[in-house]
Amino acid sequence: MIDTIKLKFKYEHKNTFYFQEKIHQRALNLFYATGNRYIWTNNTWRKDRQKQGVYTPKYWIEQDFLNPAKTYFCLETSLPKLLYGENHSIIYEHQLDDTVKALHEFLQTIGVYIFSHQIKSAIPILLAIGKNIHLEKVCPCDLALKALKPFDYKAHSKYRIVDFSDYKYRGKELIFSKGKISSETIKAYDKKREVLNNAKTKEEKEIAKKFEDGGAEILRIELTLKTPRKITAKFKPYLGRKKPTLEAIFKQHIWDALLKQEVNDVFNHPLQKILFLSLEGQPFIEKFLDEHYSHIQTKDTIKGILASLQAYGLAETRSRYLQRYKSRQTWYNYLKRLGELQNNFDVKALNNLTNLKIHSYILNQFGISTSTQEELGLNFNNQLSKNIDIKRCNT
């Protein structure tokens, strides 16, 4: 579903109540902020509304970074929060008009006169889309994040784990950031904990109360595109020469396709069987290799990658290999050889299958099929196959 958007319009600066606070652009951490440029907003009014439990989008008027006499109106909002007061509910494709109406009404509230057709034809300068995966009949969300944690490589991206241990309900986020200005991020986190930790509106607090009383387990995977150039590039295969206006990108099949591609690139790694084997204990690995491979050189090849994965992880293993051999093609040949070797062992023989099953389930929710799913005999249309044994889990 679509979540957060940021829109920008050419707009004359007006010194009204809603824009009476003057702040330096750098205070907003705008990557394009330069020189002595300012924005005008009213954060005091926004915070008062938040204290009353009313969701209020971020908004401001900013100076052009080249010509300070030219100004723009900017709005950044979570669309589900704007429509429902909370971001657990889903925005559907057919709700474009409702979304535009809600945006228009908020703009009128703060005395900004931008019309509905302008909103529809605006090209977002930031866009977040995501998917909630319900795990109540599968496993706790903590185990799902644990199953995804070893997949720490994405091309041209930095991987980090954010720990919210200082929050009441704790939690973690697995985040990939792309580019020097982090123009694109893909992250996975526990949606229930995120709601519990950040509930501010009346609607959010009601959902938080239900989460406290019930057993919701929701994994959220979210893609955020943070520049117009990145948005244009991602949507071009689906829109062709059409501009990625809010109206043009408000399409469920495009959101689904973009998320599927990102999840496939990150979490459907060709060495996933070896990656899960590396999570086993050393005595088991020795026994496993003896049972599946007779050639000493073959076992040594697999032991080498397993030792590196255990010591450094997937991303650092790749980096060290490239530094040593100075050749991407050599790395790709190595991947191909390892892929052929891993296809010769029986994944059902792994000591701990929990992570593997959870990982397969998550991929399946995005329509991604793997040979592992077939080998394990997982039929996710069958309710019984969703009850994954969480007692035997990897440490």
C-alpha positions as CSV (number, residue, x, y, z in Angstrom):
1,M,0.0,0.0,0.0
2,I,1.0,3.6,-0.4
3,D,2.0,5.4,2.9
4,T,4.0,8.5,3.1
5,I,4.3,11.1,0.4
6,K,5.9,14.5,0.1
7,L,4.5,17.1,-2.4
8,K,6.0,20.4,-3.5
9,F,4.3,23.3,-5.3
10,K,5.4,26.7,-6.5
11,Y,3.7,29.0,-4.0
12,E,4.1,32.6,-2.9
13,H,5.1,33.1,0.7
14,K,2.4,34.5,2.8
15,N,3.0,35.7,6.4
16,T,0.0,34.2,8.1
17,F,-0.6,32.4,11.4
18,Y,0.3,29.0,9.9
19,F,3.6,30.3,8.6
20,Q,4.8,32.6,11.4
21,E,7.8,30.6,12.5
22,K,11.0,31.2,10.5
23,I,13.5,28.3,10.6
24,H,16.8,27.7,8.8
25,Q,16.4,24.9,6.1
26,R,19.2,22.9,7.6
27,A,17.1,22.3,10.7
28,L,14.8,20.1,8.6
29,N,17.8,18.0,7.4
30,L,17.0,18.8,3.8
31,F,19.7,17.2,1.7
32,Y,19.5,20.1,-0.8
33,A,19.6,22.8,1.9
34,T,22.4,25.3,1.0
35,G,23.5,28.8,2.0
36,N,21.3,31.1,4.0
37,R,17.9,29.7,3.1
38,Y,14.8,29.5,5.3
39,I,11.5,27.8,5.7
40,W,8.3,29.2,7.3
41,T,5.8,27.0,9.3
42,N,4.1,26.8,12.7
43,N,5.4,23.8,14.6
44,T,3.9,25.2,17.8
45,W,0.4,24.8,16.3
46,R,1.2,21.3,15.0
47,K,2.5,20.2,18.4
48,D,-0.6,21.5,20.1
49,R,-2.8,19.5,17.7
50,Q,-0.7,16.4,18.4
51,K,-1.2,16.8,22.1
52,Q,-5.0,16.9,21.4
53,G,-4.6,13.6,19.6
54,V,-5.1,15.0,16.1
55,Y,-2.8,14.0,13.3
56,T,-1.3,17.0,11.5
57,P,1.0,16.6,8.5
58,K,4.3,18.4,8.3
59,Y,4.2,21.4,6.1
60,W,6.2,24.5,5.3
61,I,7.1,27.2,2.7
62,E,10.7,27.1,1.6
63,Q,13.0,29.3,-0.4
64,D,14.5,28.1,-3.7
65,F,18.1,27.0,-3.2
66,L,19.3,29.2,-6.1
67,N,16.8,32.1,-6.1
68,P,15.7,33.0,-2.5
69,A,12.9,35.2,-4.0
70,K,11.2,32.1,-5.3
71,T,9.3,30.0,-2.8
72,Y,7.6,26.6,-2.7
73,F,4.9,25.0,-0.5
74,C,5.8,21.6,0.8
75,L,3.7,18.9,2.5
76,E,4.8,15.6,3.9
77,T,2.2,13.3,5.3
78,S,1.3,9.7,6.0
79,L,-1.8,9.1,3.8
80,P,-3.3,6.5,6.1
81,K,-2.9,8.8,9.1
82,L,-4.4,11.7,7.1
83,L,-7.5,9.6,6.2
84,Y,-7.9,7.4,9.3
85,G,-5.7,9.0,12.0
86,E,-3.5,5.9,12.1
87,N,-1.3,4.0,9.6
88,H,-2.3,0.5,10.3
89,S,-5.2,0.7,7.9
90,I,-4.6,0.2,4.1
91,I,-5.0,2.7,1.4
92,Y,-6.4,1.2,-1.8
93,E,-6.1,2.3,-5.4
94,H,-9.8,3.2,-5.6
95,Q,-9.3,5.7,-2.8
96,L,-7.4,8.3,-4.9
97,D,-10.3,10.8,-4.9
98,D,-10.7,10.4,-1.1
99,T,-7.0,10.9,-0.7
100,V,-7.0,14.1,-2.8
101,K,-10.0,15.4,-1.0
102,A,-8.3,14.9,2.4
103,L,-5.2,16.6,1.2
104,H,-7.2,19.5,-0.2
105,E,-9.2,19.9,3.0
106,F,-6.0,20.1,5.1
107,L,-4.5,22.7,2.8
108,Q,-7.7,24.8,3.2
109,T,-7.4,24.5,6.9
110,I,-4.0,26.2,6.8
111,G,-5.0,28.7,4.3
112,V,-3.2,27.2,1.3
113,Y,-5.1,27.4,-1.9
114,I,-4.0,24.6,-4.1
115,F,-6.7,22.8,-6.1
116,S,-7.5,19.1,-6.5
117,H,-6.3,18.9,-10.1
118,Q,-3.0,20.4,-9.0
119,I,-2.6,17.8,-6.3
120,K,-3.4,14.9,-8.8
121,S,-0.9,16.3,-11.3
122,A,1.9,16.9,-8.7
123,I,5.0,14.6,-8.9
124,P,5.8,13.4,-5.4
125,I,9.4,14.2,-4.2
126,L,9.2,11.4,-1.6
127,L,7.2,8.3,-1.6
128,A,6.9,5.3,0.7
129,I,5.0,2.1,-0.1
130,G,4.8,-1.0,2.1
131,K,3.2,-4.3,2.9
132,N,2.0,-5.7,6.3
133,I,2.6,-9.5,6.6
134,H,0.4,-11.1,9.3
135,L,2.3,-13.8,11.2
136,E,-0.1,-14.6,13.9
137,K,-0.4,-18.3,12.7
138,V,3.2,-18.5,11.7
139,C,5.6,-17.1,14.3
140,P,6.5,-14.1,16.5
141,C,7.7,-11.1,14.5
142,D,11.0,-11.2,16.4
143,L,11.7,-14.6,14.8
144,A,10.8,-13.3,11.3
145,L,13.3,-10.5,11.7
146,K,15.8,-13.0,12.9
147,A,15.3,-15.1,9.8
148,L,15.9,-12.0,7.5
149,K,18.9,-10.7,9.5
150,P,21.6,-12.8,7.7
151,F,20.6,-11.2,4.3
152,D,22.7,-8.1,4.8
153,Y,23.7,-7.4,1.2
154,K,22.0,-5.1,-1.4
155,A,23.9,-3.6,-4.3
156,H,25.2,-0.1,-3.7
157,S,23.6,0.0,-0.3
158,K,24.6,0.2,3.4
159,Y,23.0,-2.2,5.8
160,R,22.3,-1.4,9.5
161,I,20.2,-2.6,12.4
162,V,18.5,0.1,14.4
163,D,17.7,-1.0,18.0
164,F,14.9,0.7,19.9
165,S,15.8,-0.8,23.2
166,D,15.3,2.6,24.9
167,Y,11.6,2.6,23.9
168,K,9.0,1.0,26.2
169,Y,8.1,-1.7,23.7
170,R,11.6,-2.0,22.2
171,G,11.9,-3.4,18.7
172,K,14.4,-3.5,15.8
173,E,14.6,-2.3,12.2
174,L,16.6,-3.9,9.4
175,I,17.5,-1.1,7.0
176,F,19.2,-0.8,3.6
177,S,20.1,2.7,2.5
178,K,21.2,3.5,-1.0
179,G,23.4,6.3,-2.2
180,K,25.3,9.1,-0.4
181,I,22.1,11.0,0.4
182,S,20.2,7.8,1.1
183,S,17.9,8.3,-1.9
184,E,16.3,5.0,-1.4
185,T,15.7,2.7,1.7
186,I,14.1,-0.7,2.2
187,K,13.4,-1.8,5.7
188,A,11.7,-4.5,7.7
189,Y,10.4,-4.0,11.2
190,D,7.8,-5.1,13.8
191,K,4.7,-3.1,13.0
192,K,3.0,-3.8,16.3
193,R,5.9,-2.5,18.3
194,E,6.1,0.6,16.1
195,V,2.5,1.4,16.8
196,L,2.9,0.7,20.5
197,N,6.0,2.9,20.8
198,N,4.6,5.9,18.8
199,A,0.8,6.0,19.3
200,K,-0.2,9.6,19.6
201,T,-3.6,10.1,17.9
202,K,-6.9,8.8,19.4
203,E,-7.1,6.2,16.7
204,E,-3.5,5.0,17.2
205,K,-4.1,4.7,20.9
206,E,-7.2,2.6,20.3
207,I,-5.2,0.2,18.0
208,A,-2.3,0.1,20.5
209,K,-4.8,-1.0,23.2
210,K,-6.0,-3.8,21.0
211,F,-2.4,-4.8,20.3
212,E,-1.7,-4.9,24.0
213,D,-4.7,-7.1,24.7
214,G,-4.3,-9.4,21.6
215,G,-1.6,-11.4,20.0
216,A,-1.0,-9.4,16.8
217,E,2.3,-10.3,15.0
218,I,2.9,-8.0,11.9
219,L,6.0,-7.7,9.9
220,R,6.2,-4.5,7.9
221,I,8.4,-4.3,4.8
222,E,8.7,-0.7,3.4
223,L,10.3,0.9,0.4
224,T,11.0,4.7,0.5
225,L,12.1,6.7,-2.5
226,K,13.4,10.0,-1.4
227,T,14.1,12.0,-4.6
228,P,12.1,12.8,-7.7
229,R,14.8,11.3,-9.9
230,K,14.6,8.0,-8.0
231,I,10.8,8.0,-8.2
232,T,10.9,8.6,-11.9
233,A,13.4,5.8,-12.5
234,K,11.5,3.2,-10.4
235,F,8.1,4.0,-12.1
236,K,9.4,4.3,-15.6
237,P,9.1,0.6,-16.5
238,Y,5.4,0.8,-15.6
239,L,4.5,4.3,-16.9
240,G,6.7,4.6,-19.9
241,R,6.9,8.3,-21.0
242,K,4.1,9.4,-18.6
243,K,5.2,11.6,-15.7
244,P,5.0,9.9,-12.3
245,T,2.2,12.2,-11.0
246,L,0.3,11.3,-7.9
247,E,-2.6,10.1,-10.1
248,A,-0.4,8.1,-12.4
249,I,1.4,6.2,-9.6
250,F,-1.7,5.5,-7.5
251,K,-1.8,1.9,-8.8
252,Q,-1.8,-1.2,-6.6
253,H,-0.2,-3.4,-9.2
254,I,2.8,-1.0,-9.5
255,W,3.2,-0.9,-5.7
256,D,3.1,-4.7,-5.5
257,A,5.6,-5.1,-8.4
258,L,8.1,-2.6,-6.8
259,L,8.0,-4.3,-3.4
260,K,8.3,-7.7,-4.9
261,Q,11.4,-6.7,-6.9
262,E,13.0,-5.1,-3.8
263,V,12.3,-8.2,-1.6
264,N,13.5,-10.5,-4.3
265,D,16.8,-8.5,-4.7
266,V,17.5,-8.5,-1.0
267,F,16.1,-11.6,0.6
268,N,16.0,-14.1,-2.3
269,H,19.8,-14.5,-2.5
270,P,21.1,-17.3,-4.7
271,L,23.2,-18.7,-1.7
272,Q,20.3,-18.8,0.7
273,K,20.7,-22.5,1.5
274,I,24.4,-22.1,2.3
275,L,23.5,-18.9,4.3
276,F,21.2,-20.9,6.5
277,L,23.7,-23.7,6.8
278,S,26.2,-21.2,8.2
279,L,23.8,-20.6,11.1
280,E,24.3,-24.2,12.3
281,G,26.8,-25.2,14.9
282,Q,30.3,-26.4,13.8
283,P,29.9,-30.1,14.8
284,F,26.6,-30.3,12.8
285,I,28.2,-28.6,9.7
286,E,31.1,-31.1,9.7
287,K,28.7,-34.1,9.9
288,F,26.4,-32.5,7.3
289,L,29.2,-32.0,4.8
290,D,30.5,-35.5,5.3
291,E,27.1,-36.9,4.6
292,H,26.5,-34.8,1.4
293,Y,29.9,-34.5,-0.2
294,S,32.7,-37.1,-0.6
295,H,35.3,-34.9,-2.4
296,I,37.7,-33.2,-0.1
297,Q,38.2,-30.2,-2.4
298,T,34.4,-29.7,-2.6
299,K,34.0,-29.8,1.2
300,D,36.9,-27.3,1.6
301,T,35.2,-24.9,-0.9
302,I,31.9,-24.9,1.1
303,K,33.8,-24.7,4.4
304,G,35.6,-21.6,3.2
305,I,32.4,-19.7,2.4
306,L,30.7,-20.9,5.6
307,A,33.6,-19.8,7.8
308,S,33.6,-16.4,6.1
309,L,29.8,-16.0,6.5
310,Q,30.0,-16.9,10.1
311,A,32.8,-14.5,10.8
312,Y,31.8,-11.5,8.6
313,G,28.3,-11.9,7.2
314,L,27.2,-11.9,3.5
315,A,28.0,-8.3,2.6
316,E,31.5,-8.3,4.1
317,T,32.3,-11.7,2.6
318,R,31.5,-10.4,-0.9
319,S,33.5,-7.2,-0.2
320,R,36.6,-9.2,1.0
321,Y,36.4,-11.5,-2.0
322,L,36.4,-8.6,-4.4
323,Q,39.3,-6.9,-2.6
324,R,41.3,-10.1,-2.9
325,Y,40.6,-11.1,-6.5
326,K,39.8,-7.6,-8.0
327,S,37.2,-9.1,-10.3
328,R,33.5,-9.1,-10.2
329,Q,33.3,-11.8,-12.8
330,T,35.4,-14.0,-10.5
331,W,32.9,-13.4,-7.7
332,Y,30.0,-14.3,-10.1
333,N,31.7,-17.5,-11.1
334,Y,32.3,-18.3,-7.5
335,L,28.6,-17.7,-6.8
336,K,27.6,-20.0,-9.7
337,R,29.9,-22.8,-8.4
338,L,28.5,-22.5,-4.9
339,G,25.0,-22.4,-6.2
340,E,25.6,-25.7,-8.0
341,L,27.1,-27.3,-4.9
342,Q,24.3,-26.2,-2.6
343,N,21.7,-27.8,-4.9
344,N,23.2,-31.1,-4.1
345,F,22.3,-31.1,-0.4
346,D,18.9,-31.8,1.2
347,V,17.7,-28.8,3.1
348,K,15.3,-31.0,5.1
349,A,18.5,-32.5,6.7
350,L,19.3,-29.1,8.3
351,N,19.1,-29.3,12.1
352,N,17.1,-26.1,12.5
353,L,14.5,-25.4,9.8
354,T,12.6,-22.6,11.5
355,N,14.4,-19.7,9.9
356,L,14.2,-21.4,6.5
357,K,10.5,-21.9,6.8
358,I,9.8,-18.4,8.0
359,H,12.0,-17.0,5.2
360,S,10.1,-19.1,2.6
361,Y,6.7,-17.9,4.0
362,I,7.7,-14.2,3.8
363,L,8.9,-14.6,0.2
364,N,5.6,-16.4,-0.7
365,Q,3.6,-13.4,0.6
366,F,5.2,-11.3,-2.3
367,G,4.5,-14.0,-4.9
368,I,8.1,-15.2,-4.9
369,S,8.6,-19.0,-5.4
370,T,11.8,-20.8,-4.6
371,S,13.1,-24.3,-4.9
372,T,13.4,-24.4,-1.1
373,Q,9.6,-24.1,-0.8
374,E,9.2,-27.1,-3.0
375,E,11.9,-29.1,-1.2
376,L,10.3,-28.5,2.1
377,G,6.9,-29.3,0.8
378,L,5.5,-26.0,2.0
379,N,2.0,-25.3,0.7
380,F,1.0,-21.9,2.1
381,N,-2.5,-22.3,0.9
382,N,-2.9,-25.1,3.4
383,Q,-3.5,-23.6,6.9
384,L,-1.6,-26.5,8.5
385,S,1.6,-25.6,6.7
386,K,1.5,-22.1,8.3
387,N,1.9,-23.4,11.8
388,I,5.7,-23.4,11.9
389,D,7.4,-25.0,14.9
390,I,9.0,-22.2,16.8
391,K,10.5,-24.4,19.5
392,R,13.4,-25.4,17.4
393,C,14.9,-22.1,16.3
394,N,18.4,-21.0,15.4
395,T,20.4,-19.1,18.0
